[in-house]
């Protein structure tokens, strides 16, 4: 499983989510994550149809197929539940 994280410097919710994800990543070193800046990574923003509702988290299975998308501030507990439930994907 891989999580694509889309955010921007001007996004208040992104600032809230940054330390949450840092903690999740530290506790799950096997988890693959990639961060893309909405204003810089236009190719990825276009590829995944990311709109200005940020942050956006795109969950991909091992075949890089999207199976879940979350937007906005998400509780750490909910993200951990999703990761644990889908870690074999």
C-alpha positions in Angstrom: 0.0 0.0 0.0 1.1 3.5 -0.8 -0.4 6.9 0.2 0.0 9.9 -2.0 -0.3 13.1 0.0 -1.3 16.3 -1.8 -0.9 19.6 0.0 0.2 23.2 -0.4 2.0 25.9 1.6 -1.1 28.0 1.8 -3.3 25.2 3.1 -4.1 25.4 6.9 -5.3 21.8 7.0 -2.1 20.6 5.5 -0.2 22.1 8.4 -2.4 20.3 10.8 -1.9 16.9 9.0 1.8 17.2 8.5 2.8 16.2 12.1 0.0 13.5 12.2 1.4 11.8 9.2 5.0 12.2 10.4 4.0 10.2 13.5 2.1 7.6 11.5 5.1 7.2 9.2 7.5 6.9 12.1 5.4 4.1 13.7 4.9 2.3 10.4 8.3 2.3 8.6 7.0 -0.2 6.0 4.4 2.3 4.8 5.2 4.0 1.5 4.1 7.7 1.3 4.8 10.4 -1.3 4.2 14.1 -0.9 3.2 16.4 -3.8 2.8 20.1 -3.6 -0.4 21.2 -5.3 1.2 24.2 -6.9 4.4 22.4 -8.1 3.5 18.8 -9.1 1.0 19.7 -11.8 1.5 16.4 -13.6 0.5 14.4 -10.5 -2.3 16.8 -9.6 -3.7 16.3 -13.1 -3.1 12.5 -13.1 -5.1 12.0 -9.9 -7.7 14.8 -10.5 -6.8 16.7 -7.3 -8.9 19.8 -6.8 -8.3 22.6 -4.4 -9.8 20.8 -1.4 -6.6 20.0 0.4 -5.0 18.1 1.9 -6.0 15.1 -0.2 -4.8 11.6 0.5 -4.9 8.9 -2.2 -4.5 5.3 -1.1 -3.1 3.0 -3.7 -2.8 -0.8 -3.6 0.3 -2.7 -4.6 -0.8 -2.4 -8.3 -1.0 1.4 -7.9 -4.8 1.3 -8.2 -6.7 3.8 -6.1 -9.0 2.2 -3.5 -9.6 5.2 -1.2 -9.4 8.9 -1.1 -9.7 11.2 1.9 -9.8 15.0 1.9 -9.3 17.6 4.6 -8.2 17.1 8.1 -8.6 13.4 9.2 -8.2 12.1 12.7 -5.0 10.1 13.2 -7.0 7.2 14.6 -9.1 6.9 11.4 -6.0 6.9 9.2 -4.3 4.2 11.3 -7.5 2.1 11.1 -7.5 2.4 7.3 -3.8 1.5 7.1 -4.2 -1.5 9.4 -7.3 -2.8 7.6 -5.7 -2.4 4.1 -1.9 -3.0 4.7 -2.0 -6.2 2.6 -3.4 -4.4 -0.5 
